[in-house]
Amino acid sequence: MKRAAGDGRNAKLSLELQRRLSDANREHRVSLDALQEAVCDYFDDLRRVGLERDQAIDSVKSFIADLMSKTARKTTAATMGRIDDEHLMVLIADWCADRWETPEL
């Protein structure tokens, strides 16, 4: 695919900006890993008390949605929140579905 002149794809990032973006990405991944661990632990607890798979997934999604609505802030990230929240809910449902298929330890 031919690139249009001046489309910005060949622009160079400063070393400082590269470092900041790399750090932000690393922090985001660590945060998602911590969220996944907490969600899966919560999901395991729901399974242990006898909830069916779909009930447990719905419970986790409701808990996360409630948590996100309570912690929403008026920031650039919050203005994009609906898209991010929908993606996060799909991700969480996938984590839970995968976890359900994994035997309890």
Residue pairs with C-beta under 8 A, 6 or more apart in sequence:
3 9
3 10
13 21
36 95
39 60
39 64
39 92
39 95
39 96
40 95
40 96
40 99
42 60
42 63
43 56
43 57
43 60
43 95
43 96
43 99
43 100
44 99
44 104
46 55
46 56
46 59
46 60
47 53
47 56
47 100
47 104
48 104
51 59
53 96
53 97
53 100
56 96
56 100
57 93
57 96
57 97
60 92
60 96
61 89
61 92
61 93
64 88
64 89
64 92
65 85
65 89
68 81
68 85
68 88
72 78
72 81
77 84
